[in-house]
Amino acid sequence: MKIEYTDYTPDSIVQTVIENFVKRAEMGEKKYGVTLDREDLTIEDFIEHALQEHMDAILYLQKVKTMLEKQKNG
C-alpha cells in the first residue's frame, strides 16, 4: 500500500524522519539486496533483528548520556 500525501504537508521534523526512513531503506536494499517486502525470514527472525537493533540503540543512548554528564560536570 503506497501512502500519498495530498492534503497534508509535514512539518520539518516529520519530513526529516520520512527522508531518513527512505535513505535507510535505500541503504538496506543496496547493502543486502532485499527490502522489507522479503518473505524469507520468519516472525521470530524479524523479532530478533528488532531486538538487536534496539540493544544497539540503548548502547548509543547510554554513551551519549555519559558524554553529556561528563560535559556537564566538567
Secondary structure as a PSIPRED ss2 file (coil, helix, strand):
# PSIPRED VFORMAT (PSIPRED V4.0)

   1 M C   1.000  0.000  0.000
   2 K C   1.000  0.000  0.000
   3 I C   1.000  0.000  0.000
   4 E C   1.000  0.000  0.000
   5 Y C   1.000  0.000  0.000
   6 T C   1.000  0.000  0.000
   7 D C   1.000  0.000  0.000
   8 Y C   1.000  0.000  0.000
   9 T C   1.000  0.000  0.000
  10 P C   1.000  0.000  0.000
  11 D C   1.000  0.000  0.000
  12 S H   0.000  1.000  0.000
  13 I H   0.000  1.000  0.000
  14 V H   0.000  1.000  0.000
  15 Q H   0.000  1.000  0.000
  16 T H   0.000  1.000  0.000
  17 V H   0.000  1.000  0.000
  18 I H   0.000  1.000  0.000
  19 E H   0.000  1.000  0.000
  20 N H   0.000  1.000  0.000
  21 F H   0.000  1.000  0.000
  22 V H   0.000  1.000  0.000
  23 K H   0.000  1.000  0.000
  24 R H   0.000  1.000  0.000
  25 A H   0.000  1.000  0.000
  26 E H   0.000  1.000  0.000
  27 M H   0.000  1.000  0.000
  28 G H   0.000  1.000  0.000
  29 E H   0.000  1.000  0.000
  30 K H   0.000  1.000  0.000
  31 K H   0.000  1.000  0.000
  32 Y H   0.000  1.000  0.000
  33 G C   1.000  0.000  0.000
  34 V C   1.000  0.000  0.000
  35 T C   1.000  0.000  0.000
  36 L C   1.000  0.000  0.000
  37 D C   1.000  0.000  0.000
  38 R C   1.000  0.000  0.000
  39 E C   1.000  0.000  0.000
  40 D C   1.000  0.000  0.000
  41 L C   1.000  0.000  0.000
  42 T C   1.000  0.000  0.000
  43 I H   0.000  1.000  0.000
  44 E H   0.000  1.000  0.000
  45 D H   0.000  1.000  0.000
  46 F H   0.000  1.000  0.000
  47 I H   0.000  1.000  0.000
  48 E H   0.000  1.000  0.000
  49 H H   0.000  1.000  0.000
  50 A H   0.000  1.000  0.000
  51 L H   0.000  1.000  0.000
  52 Q H   0.000  1.000  0.000
  53 E H   0.000  1.000  0.000
  54 H H   0.000  1.000  0.000
  55 M H   0.000  1.000  0.000
  56 D H   0.000  1.000  0.000
  57 A H   0.000  1.000  0.000
  58 I H   0.000  1.000  0.000
  59 L H   0.000  1.000  0.000
  60 Y H   0.000  1.000  0.000
  61 L H   0.000  1.000  0.000
  62 Q H   0.000  1.000  0.000
  63 K H   0.000  1.000  0.000
  64 V H   0.000  1.000  0.000
  65 K H   0.000  1.000  0.000
  66 T H   0.000  1.000  0.000
  67 M H   0.000  1.000  0.000
  68 L H   0.000  1.000  0.000
  69 E H   0.000  1.000  0.000
  70 K H   0.000  1.000  0.000
  71 Q H   0.000  1.000  0.000
  72 K H   0.000  1.000  0.000
  73 N H   0.000  1.000  0.000
  74 G C   1.000  0.000  0.000
